[in-house]
Amino acid sequence: MARSHLACTWVGTVGADAGYADSVLPDACTDVIWNGERLFVAGPDTGPVAMARIPGTFAAGVRFLPGHGSLFFGLPAADIRDQRVDADAIWGARTVDRWRDQLEGLAPGDAARALETCVATTRVDDDRTALTDAVAQFAHESIESIAGNLGITTRTLHRRCLHAFGYGAKTLQQVLRFRRFLALAECRPQATIGQLAADAGYADQSHCHRDCVRLSGSSPSALLVSRGVRSVQDATR
């Protein structure tokens, strides 16, 4: 079932009183997004992507599970890495025009549901693979171990990761470990950075710091403050 490939649908709105700037952080996912004017695909990111928020606007999206978007796009995820690509370049103008007709004029929540239905009716070129099912292993197992579990070489694992996820195996591992760190921080606001880093699978706190700066542009403490996970007073813990 096509919907089993989806992580979620989502809506973001900006109040009419003021705009602001925000950043999208790498998560190994790909999205199909409608903003009331443009329908496009957001490829897997390797760093923070600044998003200008304009008062009164919205975005509605469908997010694929890591490695699943490439099944629907019919192309390697690496081809759209760090890009925002018009949907008609992937599915063709006829299909996208039909989708736009269904999305035009809808409220954000209705647009998200309609977009999910559009994507769910798309032909899938392949089914999920052992690689996409093994994605959870990347946060806490070595690349060599994962390749061995799949019965392939590390070189083949790297190549397959580029196709499915848009990242090589080591970059995918960094992104998923980073997201695990953020998820743990959300659940355990009283934990220290060091505790969170250890539980997320980092070798030490310095390792966590380097990856956070690379993937988010901020130190771990500053990142958690910006996400509202902890207060400025708690930032050094």
C-alpha positions in Angstrom: 0.0 0.0 0.0 1.4 3.3 -1.0 0.6 5.0 2.3 2.9 2.6 4.1 5.8 4.4 2.5 4.9 7.6 4.2 6.2 9.0 7.5 3.5 11.6 7.8 1.6 14.5 6.3 2.3 17.9 7.7 1.1 21.5 7.5 3.0 24.7 8.3 1.3 28.1 8.4 2.6 31.6 9.0 0.4 34.2 10.8 -0.4 37.4 9.2 1.2 39.5 11.9 4.9 38.8 11.1 7.2 36.5 9.2 10.3 34.8 10.4 13.2 32.7 9.2 13.6 29.0 10.0 15.8 26.1 9.0 15.0 22.6 7.8 17.5 20.1 9.2 18.7 16.9 7.5 16.5 13.9 8.3 17.1 11.4 5.4 13.6 12.0 4.3 12.1 13.5 1.1 8.9 15.5 0.8 6.4 16.5 -1.8 5.2 20.0 -0.9 2.4 22.3 -2.1 2.5 26.0 -1.0 -0.6 27.2 -2.8 1.3 28.1 -5.9 4.1 25.6 -6.4 4.2 21.8 -6.2 7.7 20.6 -5.7 9.9 17.8 -4.3 12.4 18.5 -1.5 15.3 16.2 -1.8 17.4 14.8 1.1 19.5 17.6 2.7 23.1 17.5 3.9 22.9 20.7 5.9 20.5 23.3 7.3 18.2 24.9 4.7 17.0 28.4 5.5 13.3 28.8 4.9 11.9 32.3 4.6 8.4 32.4 6.1 6.1 35.0 4.6 3.1 36.3 6.6 -0.1 34.6 5.5 1.4 31.8 3.6 1.3 28.0 4.2 3.0 24.8 3.1 1.4 21.3 3.1 3.6 18.3 2.6 3.8 14.6 2.4 7.0 13.1 3.9 8.4 9.8 2.8 10.2 7.4 5.1 13.9 7.4 4.6 14.8 5.5 1.4 11.2 5.3 0.2 10.9 8.5 -1.8 13.1 7.2 -4.6 10.7 4.4 -5.3 8.0 7.0 -6.2 10.3 9.4 -8.0 11.8 6.8 -10.4 15.3 8.2 -10.0 18.1 8.0 -7.5 17.7 10.2 -4.5 21.2 11.4 -5.0 20.0 13.2 -8.1 17.9 15.6 -6.1 20.1 15.9 -3.0 20.1 19.4 -1.5 17.6 20.5 -4.2 14.0 21.7 -4.5 12.7 20.3 -7.8 9.4 21.1 -9.6 7.1 18.1 -9.5 6.5 18.1 -13.2 10.2 17.4 -13.8 9.6 14.1 -12.0 6.1 13.0 -12.8 5.4 15.0 -16.0 3.2 18.0 -16.6 0.0 16.0 -17.3 0.0 14.3 -13.9 1.1 17.4 -12.0 -1.6 19.6 -13.7 -4.2 17.0 -12.5 -2.8 17.2 -9.0 -2.8 21.0 -9.0 -6.5 21.0 -10.1 -7.2 19.0 -6.9 -5.1 21.2 -4.7 -6.0 24.7 -5.9 -8.0 26.7 -3.3 -7.9 24.2 -0.5 -7.3 25.1 3.1 -3.9 23.8 4.4 -5.2 20.7 6.2 -7.4 19.7 3.3 -4.5 20.3 0.9 -2.3 17.9 2.9 -4.9 15.2 2.8 -5.5 15.7 -0.9 -1.8 15.6 -1.6 -1.5 12.4 0.3 -4.2 10.9 -1.9 -2.4 12.1 -5.1 0.9 10.5 -4.0 -0.8 7.3 -2.8 -2.2 6.7 -6.4 1.3 7.1 -7.9 2.7 3.9 -9.4 5.6 2.6 -7.4 8.5 1.3 -9.5 9.7 -1.1 -6.8 8.8 -2.3 -3.4 10.8 -1.6 -0.2 14.1 -3.4 0.0 16.2 -5.0 2.7 18.2 -1.8 2.8 15.3 0.5 3.6 14.1 -2.0 6.2 17.6 -2.0 7.8 17.7 1.8 8.2 17.3 1.7 12.0 20.7 0.0 12.2 22.6 2.9 10.8 22.3 5.0 14.0 24.1 2.5 16.2 25.9 -0.1 14.1 29.1 0.1 12.1 29.0 0.3 8.3 30.9 -3.0 8.1 28.4 -4.7 10.4 25.4 -3.4 8.4 26.9 -4.5 5.1 27.7 -7.9 6.6 24.1 -8.3 7.8 22.8 -7.6 4.3 25.4 -9.9 2.7 27.0 -7.2 0.6 30.3 -5.3 0.5 30.7 -1.9 2.0 31.2 -0.5 -1.5 27.9 -1.9 -2.7 26.2 -0.6 0.5 27.6 2.9 -0.3 26.2 2.7 -3.8 22.8 1.5 -2.8 22.6 4.1 -0.1 23.2 6.9 -2.6 20.4 5.5 -4.8 17.8 5.0 -2.0 18.7 7.8 0.5 20.7 10.3 -1.5 23.6 9.9 0.9 26.6 7.6 1.1 26.4 5.1 4.0 28.6 7.1 6.3 26.6 10.3 5.7 23.4 8.5 6.2 24.7 7.1 9.5 25.6 10.7 10.6 22.2 12.0 9.7 20.3 9.3 11.5 22.4 9.5 14.6 21.8 13.2 14.6 18.1 12.7 14.4 18.3 10.1 17.2 20.1 12.7 19.4 17.3 15.3 18.7 14.6 12.7 19.5 16.2 11.7 22.8 16.6 15.4 23.7 12.9 15.9 23.2 12.0 13.0 25.5 14.7 13.7 28.1 15.0 17.5 28.7 16.8 17.0 32.0 19.6 14.9 30.5 23.0 16.4 29.9 24.5 16.8 26.4 27.0 14.1 27.2 24.3 11.7 28.3 22.3 12.3 25.2 25.4 12.0 23.0 26.3 8.6 24.5 22.8 7.2 24.2 22.5 8.4 20.6 25.6 6.4 19.7 28.3 9.1 19.5 31.9 8.2 20.5 32.0 11.2 22.8 30.5 14.7 23.3 33.1 16.2 20.9 31.9 13.8 18.2 28.3 15.0 18.8 29.4 18.6 18.7 31.1 18.2 15.3 28.1 16.5 13.7 25.6 19.0 15.1 27.6 21.9 13.7 28.0 20.2 10.3 24.3 19.2 10.0 22.6 22.1 11.7 25.1 25.0 11.8 24.8 25.2 15.6 26.4 23.6 18.7 24.3 20.9 20.4 23.3 23.2 23.3 22.4 26.2 21.0 20.4 23.9 18.8 18.3 22.5 21.6 17.7 26.0 22.9 16.5 27.1 19.4 14.2 24.1 19.2 12.6 24.9 22.6 13.9 21.7 24.2 15.6 23.5 27.0 16.0 27.0 28.3 19.1 29.3 27.9 19.9 28.6 31.5 20.1 24.9 30.8 22.1 25.2 27.6 25.4 24.1 29.0 24.1 20.9 30.5 
